[in-house]
Amino acid sequence: MAHKVILGRALGFDPDAEHTSATSLPLPARLLERFPALRGIPARLVGIGPLPEHAPEWARRPRTLHAHR
């Protein structure tokens, strides 16, 4: 659905065929285009989610002082 709405409009295909031109994008996509620093937000939401699950204590690595050697 996201591909159909965002990319379809960008490529000139509009399923409603009422008011969208070939160069118009939805507002969120225009903001991402204008401010590249915001592009990581949707990537994180898709990859991790708004509320990532946490591993239970027994499944976590033990914390040590020299973990990053």
mmCIF file of the N, C-alpha and C atoms, coordinates in Angstrom:
data_MODEL
# 
_entry.id   MODEL 
# 
loop_
_atom_site.group_PDB 
_atom_site.id 
_atom_site.type_symbol 
_atom_site.label_atom_id 
_atom_site.label_alt_id 
_atom_site.label_comp_id 
_atom_site.label_asym_id 
_atom_site.label_entity_id 
_atom_site.label_seq_id 
_atom_site.pdbx_PDB_ins_code 
_atom_site.Cartn_x 
_atom_site.Cartn_y 
_atom_site.Cartn_z 
_atom_site.occupancy 
_atom_site.B_iso_or_equiv 
_atom_site.pdbx_formal_charge 
_atom_site.auth_seq_id 
_atom_site.auth_comp_id 
_atom_site.auth_asym_id 
_atom_site.auth_atom_id 
_atom_site.pdbx_PDB_model_num 
ATOM 1   N N  . MET A 1 1  ? 0.816  -1.187  0.000   1.00 0.00 ? 1  MET A N  1 
ATOM 2   C CA . MET A 1 1  ? 0.000  0.000   0.000   1.00 0.00 ? 1  MET A CA 1 
ATOM 3   C C  . MET A 1 1  ? 0.863  1.256   0.000   1.00 0.00 ? 1  MET A C  1 
ATOM 4   N N  . ALA A 1 2  ? 1.927  1.267   0.799   1.00 0.00 ? 2  ALA A N  1 
ATOM 5   C CA . ALA A 1 2  ? 2.804  2.447   0.838   1.00 0.00 ? 2  ALA A CA 1 
ATOM 6   C C  . ALA A 1 2  ? 3.448  2.690   -0.515  1.00 0.00 ? 2  ALA A C  1 
ATOM 7   N N  . HIS A 1 3  ? 3.874  1.622   -1.164  1.00 0.00 ? 3  HIS A N  1 
ATOM 8   C CA . HIS A 1 3  ? 4.472  1.782   -2.489  1.00 0.00 ? 3  HIS A CA 1 
ATOM 9   C C  . HIS A 1 3  ? 3.460  2.350   -3.469  1.00 0.00 ? 3  HIS A C  1 
ATOM 10  N N  . LYS A 1 4  ? 2.248  1.868   -3.390  1.00 0.00 ? 4  LYS A N  1 
ATOM 11  C CA . LYS A 1 4  ? 1.214  2.322   -4.313  1.00 0.00 ? 4  LYS A CA 1 
ATOM 12  C C  . LYS A 1 4  ? 0.912  3.804   -4.118  1.00 0.00 ? 4  LYS A C  1 
ATOM 13  N N  . VAL A 1 5  ? 0.845  4.242   -2.865  1.00 0.00 ? 5  VAL A N  1 
ATOM 14  C CA . VAL A 1 5  ? 0.495  5.628   -2.581  1.00 0.00 ? 5  VAL A CA 1 
ATOM 15  C C  . VAL A 1 5  ? 1.662  6.566   -2.851  1.00 0.00 ? 5  VAL A C  1 
ATOM 16  N N  . ILE A 1 6  ? 2.826  6.258   -2.308  1.00 0.00 ? 6  ILE A N  1 
ATOM 17  C CA . ILE A 1 6  ? 3.956  7.185   -2.408  1.00 0.00 ? 6  ILE A CA 1 
ATOM 18  C C  . ILE A 1 6  ? 4.652  7.081   -3.756  1.00 0.00 ? 6  ILE A C  1 
ATOM 19  N N  . LEU A 1 7  ? 5.114  5.906   -4.113  1.00 0.00 ? 7  LEU A N  1 
ATOM 20  C CA . LEU A 1 7  ? 5.835  5.768   -5.371  1.00 0.00 ? 7  LEU A CA 1 
ATOM 21  C C  . LEU A 1 7  ? 4.910  5.909   -6.576  1.00 0.00 ? 7  LEU A C  1 
ATOM 22  N N  . GLY A 1 8  ? 3.694  5.443   -6.446  1.00 0.00 ? 8  GLY A N  1 
ATOM 23  C CA . GLY A 1 8  ? 2.752  5.582   -7.546  1.00 0.00 ? 8  GLY A CA 1 
ATOM 24  C C  . GLY A 1 8  ? 2.507  7.032   -7.892  1.00 0.00 ? 8  GLY A C  1 
ATOM 25  N N  . ARG A 1 9  ? 2.349  7.867   -6.881  1.00 0.00 ? 9  ARG A N  1 
ATOM 26  C CA . ARG A 1 9  ? 2.154  9.293   -7.126  1.00 0.00 ? 9  ARG A CA 1 
ATOM 27  C C  . ARG A 1 9  ? 3.405  9.935   -7.698  1.00 0.00 ? 9  ARG A C  1 
ATOM 28  N N  . ALA A 1 10 ? 4.556  9.514   -7.201  1.00 0.00 ? 10 ALA A N  1 
ATOM 29  C CA . ALA A 1 10 ? 5.803  10.091  -7.696  1.00 0.00 ? 10 ALA A CA 1 
ATOM 30  C C  . ALA A 1 10 ? 6.038  9.732   -9.161  1.00 0.00 ? 10 ALA A C  1 
ATOM 31  N N  . LEU A 1 11 ? 5.577  8.562   -9.559  1.00 0.00 ? 11 LEU A N  1 
ATOM 32  C CA . LEU A 1 11 ? 5.778  8.121   -10.933 1.00 0.00 ? 11 LEU A CA 1 
ATOM 33  C C  . LEU A 1 11 ? 4.618  8.483   -11.855 1.00 0.00 ? 11 LEU A C  1 
ATOM 34  N N  . GLY A 1 12 ? 3.615  9.146   -11.314 1.00 0.00 ? 12 GLY A N  1 
ATOM 35  C CA . GLY A 1 12 ? 2.512  9.601   -12.145 1.00 0.00 ? 12 GLY A CA 1 
ATOM 36  C C  . GLY A 1 12 ? 1.300  8.697   -12.141 1.00 0.00 ? 12 GLY A C  1 
ATOM 37  N N  . PHE A 1 13 ? 1.317  7.643   -11.365 1.00 0.00 ? 13 PHE A N  1 
ATOM 38  C CA . PHE A 1 13 ? 0.163  6.758   -11.284 1.00 0.00 ? 13 PHE A CA 1 
ATOM 39  C C  . PHE A 1 13 ? -0.625 7.089   -10.036 1.00 0.00 ? 13 PHE A C  1 
ATOM 40  N N  . ASP A 1 14 ? -1.890 7.420   -10.201 1.00 0.00 ? 14 ASP A N  1 
ATOM 41  C CA . ASP A 1 14 ? -2.760 7.689   -9.067  1.00 0.00 ? 14 ASP A CA 1 
ATOM 42  C C  . ASP A 1 14 ? -3.991 6.825   -9.211  1.00 0.00 ? 14 ASP A C  1 
ATOM 43  N N  . PRO A 1 15 ? -4.231 5.935   -8.248  1.00 0.00 ? 15 PRO A N  1 
ATOM 44  C CA . PRO A 1 15 ? -5.393 5.064   -8.369  1.00 0.00 ? 15 PRO A CA 1 
ATOM 45  C C  . PRO A 1 15 ? -6.708 5.835   -8.392  1.00 0.00 ? 15 PRO A C  1 
ATOM 46  N N  . ASP A 1 16 ? -6.746 7.005   -7.773  1.00 0.00 ? 16 ASP A N  1 
ATOM 47  C CA . ASP A 1 16 ? -7.959 7.815   -7.780  1.00 0.00 ? 16 ASP A CA 1 
ATOM 48  C C  . ASP A 1 16 ? -8.048 8.688   -9.022  1.00 0.00 ? 16 ASP A C  1 
ATOM 49  N N  . ALA A 1 17 ? -6.902 9.055   -9.586  1.00 0.00 ? 17 ALA A N  1 
ATOM 50  C CA . ALA A 1 17 ? -6.794 9.848   -10.817 1.00 0.00 ? 17 ALA A CA 1 
ATOM 51  C C  . ALA A 1 17 ? -7.618 11.126  -10.771 1.00 0.00 ? 17 ALA A C  1 
ATOM 52  N N  . GLU A 1 18 ? -7.570 11.834  -9.635  1.00 0.00 ? 18 GLU A N  1 
ATOM 53  C CA . GLU A 1 18 ? -8.335 13.064  -9.525  1.00 0.00 ? 18 GLU A CA 1 
ATOM 54  C C  . GLU A 1 18 ? -7.458 14.304  -9.533  1.00 0.00 ? 18 GLU A C  1 
ATOM 55  N N  . HIS A 1 19 ? -6.559 14.409  -8.556  1.00 0.00 ? 19 HIS A N  1 
ATOM 56  C CA . HIS A 1 19 ? -5.870 15.673  -8.327  1.00 0.00 ? 19 HIS A CA 1 
ATOM 57  C C  . HIS A 1 19 ? -4.358 15.562  -8.227  1.00 0.00 ? 19 HIS A C  1 
ATOM 58  N N  . THR A 1 20 ? -3.774 14.442  -8.502  1.00 0.00 ? 20 THR A N  1 
ATOM 59  C CA . THR A 1 20 ? -2.345 14.267  -8.297  1.00 0.00 ? 20 THR A CA 1 
ATOM 60  C C  . THR A 1 20 ? -1.602 14.338  -9.623  1.00 0.00 ? 20 THR A C  1 
ATOM 61  N N  . SER A 1 21 ? -0.589 15.181  -9.661  1.00 0.00 ? 21 SER A N  1 
ATOM 62  C CA . SER A 1 21 ? 0.240  15.256  -10.862 1.00 0.00 ? 21 SER A CA 1 
ATOM 63  C C  . SER A 1 21 ? 1.423  14.316  -10.721 1.00 0.00 ? 21 SER A C  1 
ATOM 64  N N  . ALA A 1 22 ? 2.199  14.197  -11.764 1.00 0.00 ? 22 ALA A N  1 
ATOM 65  C CA . ALA A 1 22 ? 3.326  13.271  -11.769 1.00 0.00 ? 22 ALA A CA 1 
ATOM 66  C C  . ALA A 1 22 ? 4.440  13.701  -10.825 1.00 0.00 ? 22 ALA A C  1 
ATOM 67  N N  . THR A 1 23 ? 4.517  14.954  -10.458 1.00 0.00 ? 23 THR A N  1 
ATOM 68  C CA . THR A 1 23 ? 5.634  15.415  -9.630  1.00 0.00 ? 23 THR A CA 1 
ATOM 69  C C  . THR A 1 23 ? 5.250  15.645  -8.178  1.00 0.00 ? 23 THR A C  1 
ATOM 70  N N  . SER A 1 24 ? 4.010  15.435  -7.792  1.00 0.00 ? 24 SER A N  1 
ATOM 71  C CA . SER A 1 24 ? 3.632  15.703  -6.409  1.00 0.00 ? 24 SER A CA 1 
ATOM 72  C C  . SER A 1 24 ? 3.825  14.468  -5.546  1.00 0.00 ? 24 SER A C  1 
ATOM 73  N N  . LEU A 1 25 ? 4.268  14.692  -4.342  1.00 0.00 ? 25 LEU A N  1 
ATOM 74  C CA . LEU A 1 25 ? 4.437  13.644  -3.349  1.00 0.00 ? 25 LEU A CA 1 
ATOM 75  C C  . LEU A 1 25 ? 3.605  14.011  -2.130  1.00 0.00 ? 25 LEU A C  1 
ATOM 76  N N  . PRO A 1 26 ? 3.232  13.023  -1.329  1.00 0.00 ? 26 PRO A N  1 
ATOM 77  C CA . PRO A 1 26 ? 2.549  13.339  -0.072  1.00 0.00 ? 26 PRO A CA 1 
ATOM 78  C C  . PRO A 1 26 ? 3.464  14.162  0.833   1.00 0.00 ? 26 PRO A C  1 
ATOM 79  N N  . LEU A 1 27 ? 2.881  14.929  1.730   1.00 0.00 ? 27 LEU A N  1 
ATOM 80  C CA . LEU A 1 27 ? 3.641  15.819  2.611   1.00 0.00 ? 27 LEU A CA 1 
ATOM 81  C C  . LEU A 1 27 ? 4.762  15.102  3.358   1.00 0.00 ? 27 LEU A C  1 
ATOM 82  N N  . PRO A 1 28 ? 4.521  13.935  3.981   1.00 0.00 ? 28 PRO A N  1 
ATOM 83  C CA . PRO A 1 28 ? 5.643  13.272  4.678   1.00 0.00 ? 28 PRO A CA 1 
ATOM 84  C C  . PRO A 1 28 ? 6.822  12.969  3.754   1.00 0.00 ? 28 PRO A C  1 
ATOM 85  N N  . ALA A 1 29 ? 6.537  12.548  2.534   1.00 0.00 ? 29 ALA A N  1 
ATOM 86  C CA . ALA A 1 29 ? 7.624  12.255  1.596   1.00 0.00 ? 29 ALA A CA 1 
ATOM 87  C C  . ALA A 1 29 ? 8.349  13.526  1.180   1.00 0.00 ? 29 ALA A C  1 
ATOM 88  N N  . ARG A 1 30 ? 7.623  14.635  1.026   1.00 0.00 ? 30 ARG A N  1 
ATOM 89  C CA . ARG A 1 30 ? 8.276  15.911  0.687   1.00 0.00 ? 30 ARG A CA 1 
ATOM 90  C C  . ARG A 1 30 ? 9.164  16.377  1.833   1.00 0.00 ? 30 ARG A C  1 
ATOM 91  N N  . LEU A 1 31 ? 8.721  16.173  3.081   1.00 0.00 ? 31 LEU A N  1 
ATOM 92  C CA . LEU A 1 31 ? 9.544  16.565  4.232   1.00 0.00 ? 31 LEU A CA 1 
ATOM 93  C C  . LEU A 1 31 ? 10.823 15.734  4.290   1.00 0.00 ? 31 LEU A C  1 
ATOM 94  N N  . LEU A 1 32 ? 10.702 14.442  4.010   1.00 0.00 ? 32 LEU A N  1 
ATOM 95  C CA . LEU A 1 32 ? 11.889 13.583  4.013   1.00 0.00 ? 32 LEU A CA 1 
ATOM 96  C C  . LEU A 1 32 ? 12.853 13.980  2.909   1.00 0.00 ? 32 LEU A C  1 
ATOM 97  N N  . GLU A 1 33 ? 12.315 14.422  1.792   1.00 0.00 ? 33 GLU A N  1 
ATOM 98  C CA . GLU A 1 33 ? 13.160 14.864  0.689   1.00 0.00 ? 33 GLU A CA 1 
ATOM 99  C C  . GLU A 1 33 ? 13.873 16.169  1.033   1.00 0.00 ? 33 GLU A C  1 
ATOM 100 N N  . ARG A 1 34 ? 13.166 17.059  1.707   1.00 0.00 ? 34 ARG A N  1 
ATOM 101 C CA . ARG A 1 34 ? 13.735 18.361  2.039   1.00 0.00 ? 34 ARG A CA 1 
ATOM 102 C C  . ARG A 1 34 ? 14.724 18.303  3.198   1.00 0.00 ? 34 ARG A C  1 
ATOM 103 N N  . PHE A 1 35 ? 14.472 17.439  4.174   1.00 0.00 ? 35 PHE A N  1 
ATOM 104 C CA . PHE A 1 35 ? 15.319 17.323  5.359   1.00 0.00 ? 35 PHE A CA 1 
ATOM 105 C C  . PHE A 1 35 ? 15.876 15.893  5.443   1.00 0.00 ? 35 PHE A C  1 
ATOM 106 N N  . PRO A 1 36 ? 17.025 15.631  4.833   1.00 0.00 ? 36 PRO A N  1 
ATOM 107 C CA . PRO A 1 36 ? 17.584 14.271  4.801   1.00 0.00 ? 36 PRO A CA 1 
ATOM 108 C C  . PRO A 1 36 ? 17.840 13.666  6.184   1.00 0.00 ? 36 PRO A C  1 
ATOM 109 N N  . ALA A 1 37 ? 18.042 14.488  7.198   1.00 0.00 ? 37 ALA A N  1 
ATOM 110 C CA . ALA A 1 37 ? 18.290 13.950  8.537   1.00 0.00 ? 37 ALA A CA 1 
ATOM 111 C C  . ALA A 1 37 ? 17.071 13.204  9.084   1.00 0.00 ? 37 ALA A C  1 
ATOM 112 N N  . LEU A 1 38 ? 15.891 13.491  8.554   1.00 0.00 ? 38 LEU A N  1 
ATOM 113 C CA . LEU A 1 38 ? 14.676 12.826  9.024   1.00 0.00 ? 38 LEU A CA 1 
ATOM 114 C C  . LEU A 1 38 ? 14.491 11.438  8.418   1.00 0.00 ? 38 LEU A C  1 
ATOM 115 N N  . ARG A 1 39 ? 15.276 11.073  7.438   1.00 0.00 ? 39 ARG A N  1 
ATOM 116 C CA . ARG A 1 39 ? 15.083 9.807   6.735   1.00 0.00 ? 39 ARG A CA 1 
ATOM 117 C C  . ARG A 1 39 ? 15.310 8.587   7.611   1.00 0.00 ? 39 ARG A C  1 
ATOM 118 N N  . GLY A 1 40 ? 16.066 8.741   8.670   1.00 0.00 ? 40 GLY A N  1 
ATOM 119 C CA . GLY A 1 40 ? 16.306 7.612   9.566   1.00 0.00 ? 40 GLY A CA 1 
ATOM 120 C C  . GLY A 1 40 ? 15.102 7.250   10.409  1.00 0.00 ? 40 GLY A C  1 
ATOM 121 N N  . ILE A 1 41 ? 14.166 8.172   10.578  1.00 0.00 ? 41 ILE A N  1 
ATOM 122 C CA . ILE A 1 41 ? 13.000 7.913   11.427  1.00 0.00 ? 41 ILE A CA 1 
ATOM 123 C C  . ILE A 1 41 ? 12.119 6.808   10.847  1.00 0.00 ? 41 ILE A C  1 
ATOM 124 N N  . PRO A 1 42 ? 11.665 6.911   9.590   1.00 0.00 ? 42 PRO A N  1 
ATOM 125 C CA . PRO A 1 42 ? 10.847 5.808   9.086   1.00 0.00 ? 42 PRO A CA 1 
ATOM 126 C C  . PRO A 1 42 ? 11.633 4.502   8.969   1.00 0.00 ? 42 PRO A C  1 
ATOM 127 N N  . ALA A 1 43 ? 12.924 4.596   8.689   1.00 0.00 ? 43 ALA A N  1 
ATOM 128 C CA . ALA A 1 43 ? 13.737 3.375   8.611   1.00 0.00 ? 43 ALA A CA 1 
ATOM 129 C C  . ALA A 1 43 ? 13.766 2.680   9.968   1.00 0.00 ? 43 ALA A C  1 
ATOM 130 N N  . ARG A 1 44 ? 13.911 3.442   11.030  1.00 0.00 ? 44 ARG A N  1 
ATOM 131 C CA . ARG A 1 44 ? 13.918 2.854   12.375  1.00 0.00 ? 44 ARG A CA 1 
ATOM 132 C C  . ARG A 1 44 ? 12.557 2.272   12.728  1.00 0.00 ? 44 ARG A C  1 
ATOM 133 N N  . LEU A 1 45 ? 11.488 2.999   12.384  1.00 0.00 ? 45 LEU A N  1 
ATOM 134 C CA . LEU A 1 45 ? 10.148 2.501   12.690  1.00 0.00 ? 45 LEU A CA 1 
ATOM 135 C C  . LEU A 1 45 ? 9.843  1.203   11.955  1.00 0.00 ? 45 LEU A C  1 
ATOM 136 N N  . VAL A 1 46 ? 10.296 1.081   10.726  1.00 0.00 ? 46 VAL A N  1 
ATOM 137 C CA . VAL A 1 46 ? 10.069 -0.150  9.978   1.00 0.00 ? 46 VAL A CA 1 
ATOM 138 C C  . VAL A 1 46 ? 10.967 -1.269  10.502  1.00 0.00 ? 46 VAL A C  1 
ATOM 139 N N  . GLY A 1 47 ? 12.230 -0.953  10.761  1.00 0.00 ? 47 GLY A N  1 
ATOM 140 C CA . GLY A 1 47 ? 13.182 -1.977  11.169  1.00 0.00 ? 47 GLY A CA 1 
ATOM 141 C C  . GLY A 1 47 ? 13.044 -2.439  12.603  1.00 0.00 ? 47 GLY A C  1 
ATOM 142 N N  . ILE A 1 48 ? 12.797 -1.515  13.516  1.00 0.00 ? 48 ILE A N  1 
ATOM 143 C CA . ILE A 1 48 ? 12.761 -1.841  14.939  1.00 0.00 ? 48 ILE A CA 1 
ATOM 144 C C  . ILE A 1 48 ? 11.367 -1.710  15.510  1.00 0.00 ? 48 ILE A C  1 
ATOM 145 N N  . GLY A 1 49 ? 10.630 -0.725  15.050  1.00 0.00 ? 49 GLY A N  1 
ATOM 146 C CA . GLY A 1 49 ? 9.283  -0.506  15.561  1.00 0.00 ? 49 GLY A CA 1 
ATOM 147 C C  . GLY A 1 49 ? 9.262  0.621   16.574  1.00 0.00 ? 49 GLY A C  1 
ATOM 148 N N  . PRO A 1 50 ? 8.083  1.134   16.863  1.00 0.00 ? 50 PRO A N  1 
ATOM 149 C CA . PRO A 1 50 ? 7.993  2.246   17.817  1.00 0.00 ? 50 PRO A CA 1 
ATOM 150 C C  . PRO A 1 50 ? 8.318  1.825   19.249  1.00 0.00 ? 50 PRO A C  1 
ATOM 151 N N  . LEU A 1 51 ? 8.011  0.584   19.608  1.00 0.00 ? 51 LEU A N  1 
ATOM 152 C CA . LEU A 1 51 ? 8.306  0.060   20.943  1.00 0.00 ? 51 LEU A CA 1 
ATOM 153 C C  . LEU A 1 51 ? 9.040  -1.267  20.789  1.00 0.00 ? 51 LEU A C  1 
ATOM 154 N N  . PRO A 1 52 ? 10.370 -1.228  20.651  1.00 0.00 ? 52 PRO A N  1 
ATOM 155 C CA . PRO A 1 52 ? 11.103 -2.476  20.443  1.00 0.00 ? 52 PRO A CA 1 
ATOM 156 C C  . PRO A 1 52 ? 10.988 -3.407  21.648  1.00 0.00 ? 52 PRO A C  1 
ATOM 157 N N  . GLU A 1 53 ? 10.977 -4.690  21.363  1.00 0.00 ? 53 GLU A N  1 
ATOM 158 C CA . GLU A 1 53 ? 10.921 -5.657  22.452  1.00 0.00 ? 53 GLU A CA 1 
ATOM 159 C C  . GLU A 1 53 ? 12.285 -5.731  23.124  1.00 0.00 ? 53 GLU A C  1 
ATOM 160 N N  . HIS A 1 54 ? 12.270 -6.044  24.391  1.00 0.00 ? 54 HIS A N  1 
ATOM 161 C CA . HIS A 1 54 ? 13.512 -6.152  25.151  1.00 0.00 ? 54 HIS A CA 1 
ATOM 162 C C  . HIS A 1 54 ? 13.730 -7.605  25.542  1.00 0.00 ? 54 HIS A C  1 
ATOM 163 N N  . ALA A 1 55 ? 14.957 -8.035  25.468  1.00 0.00 ? 55 ALA A N  1 
ATOM 164 C CA . ALA A 1 55 ? 15.294 -9.392  25.868  1.00 0.00 ? 55 ALA A CA 1 
ATOM 165 C C  . ALA A 1 55 ? 15.180 -9.501  27.383  1.00 0.00 ? 55 ALA A C  1 
ATOM 166 N N  . PRO A 1 56 ? 14.713 -10.638 27.872  1.00 0.00 ? 56 PRO A N  1 
ATOM 167 C CA . PRO A 1 56 ? 14.659 -10.821 29.327  1.00 0.00 ? 56 PRO A CA 1 
ATOM 168 C C  . PRO A 1 56 ? 16.065 -10.827 29.918  1.00 0.00 ? 56 PRO A C  1 
ATOM 169 N N  . GLU A 1 57 ? 16.167 -10.564 31.175  1.00 0.00 ? 57 GLU A N  1 
ATOM 170 C CA . GLU A 1 57 ? 17.469 -10.445 31.852  1.00 0.00 ? 57 GLU A CA 1 
ATOM 171 C C  . GLU A 1 57 ? 18.339 -11.688 31.642  1.00 0.00 ? 57 GLU A C  1 
ATOM 172 N N  . TRP A 1 58 ? 17.742 -12.882 31.675  1.00 0.00 ? 58 TRP A N  1 
ATOM 173 C CA . TRP A 1 58 ? 18.520 -14.111 31.539  1.00 0.00 ? 58 TRP A CA 1 
ATOM 174 C C  . TRP A 1 58 ? 19.102 -14.274 30.138  1.00 0.00 ? 58 TRP A C  1 
ATOM 175 N N  . ALA A 1 59 ? 18.565 -13.566 29.135  1.00 0.00 ? 59 ALA A N  1 
ATOM 176 C CA . ALA A 1 59 ? 19.051 -13.708 27.763  1.00 0.00 ? 59 ALA A CA 1 
ATOM 177 C C  . ALA A 1 59 ? 20.056 -12.630 27.375  1.00 0.00 ? 59 ALA A C  1 
ATOM 178 N N  . ARG A 1 60 ? 20.317 -11.697 28.266  1.00 0.00 ? 60 ARG A N  1 
ATOM 179 C CA . ARG A 1 60 ? 21.238 -10.607 27.948  1.00 0.00 ? 60 ARG A CA 1 
ATOM 180 C C  . ARG A 1 60 ? 22.677 -11.007 28.248  1.00 0.00 ? 60 ARG A C  1 
ATOM 181 N N  . ARG A 1 61 ? 23.602 -10.366 27.531  1.00 0.00 ? 61 ARG A N  1 
ATOM 182 C CA . ARG A 1 61 ? 25.018 -10.572 27.798  1.00 0.00 ? 61 ARG A CA 1 
ATOM 183 C C  . ARG A 1 61 ? 25.365 -9.927  29.130  1.00 0.00 ? 61 ARG A C  1 
ATOM 184 N N  . PRO A 1 62 ? 26.284 -10.518 29.841  1.00 0.00 ? 62 PRO A N  1 
ATOM 185 C CA . PRO A 1 62 ? 26.704 -9.872  31.089  1.00 0.00 ? 62 PRO A CA 1 
ATOM 186 C C  . PRO A 1 62 ? 27.471 -8.589  30.796  1.00 0.00 ? 62 PRO A C  1 
ATOM 187 N N  . ARG A 1 63 ? 27.227 -7.571  31.568  1.00 0.00 ? 63 ARG A N  1 
ATOM 188 C CA . ARG A 1 63 ? 27.923 -6.304  31.384  1.00 0.00 ? 63 ARG A CA 1 
ATOM 189 C C  . ARG A 1 63 ? 29.306 -6.398  32.012  1.00 0.00 ? 63 ARG A C  1 
ATOM 190 N N  . THR A 1 64 ? 30.312 -6.040  31.213  1.00 0.00 ? 64 THR A N  1 
ATOM 191 C CA . THR A 1 64 ? 31.681 -6.021  31.717  1.00 0.00 ? 64 THR A CA 1 
ATOM 192 C C  . THR A 1 64 ? 32.287 -4.663  31.404  1.00 0.00 ? 64 THR A C  1 
ATOM 193 N N  . LEU A 1 65 ? 33.368 -4.359  32.051  1.00 0.00 ? 65 LEU A N  1 
ATOM 194 C CA . LEU A 1 65 ? 34.027 -3.071  31.830  1.00 0.00 ? 65 LEU A CA 1 
ATOM 195 C C  . LEU A 1 65 ? 34.727 -3.028  30.482  1.00 0.00 ? 65 LEU A C  1 
ATOM 196 N N  . HIS A 1 66 ? 35.181 -4.150  29.987  1.00 0.00 ? 66 HIS A N  1 
ATOM 197 C CA . HIS A 1 66 ? 35.966 -4.206  28.749  1.00 0.00 ? 66 HIS A CA 1 
ATOM 198 C C  . HIS A 1 66 ? 35.194 -4.947  27.660  1.00 0.00 ? 66 HIS A C  1 
ATOM 199 N N  . ALA A 1 67 ? 33.961 -4.606  27.445  1.00 0.00 ? 67 ALA A N  1 
ATOM 200 C CA . ALA A 1 67 ? 33.126 -5.309  26.479  1.00 0.00 ? 67 ALA A CA 1 
ATOM 201 C C  . ALA A 1 67 ? 33.495 -4.969  25.037  1.00 0.00 ? 67 ALA A C  1 
ATOM 202 N N  . HIS A 1 68 ? 34.043 -3.790  24.787  1.00 0.00 ? 68 HIS A N  1 
ATOM 203 C CA . HIS A 1 68 ? 34.345 -3.362  23.416  1.00 0.00 ? 68 HIS A CA 1 
ATOM 204 C C  . HIS A 1 68 ? 35.831 -3.385  23.126  1.00 0.00 ? 68 HIS A C  1 
ATOM 205 N N  . ARG A 1 69 ? 36.413 -4.522  23.068  1.00 0.00 ? 69 ARG A N  1 
ATOM 206 C CA . ARG A 1 69 ? 37.844 -4.650  22.764  1.00 0.00 ? 69 ARG A CA 1 
ATOM 207 C C  . ARG A 1 69 ? 38.071 -4.890  21.326  1.00 0.00 ? 69 ARG A C  1 
# 
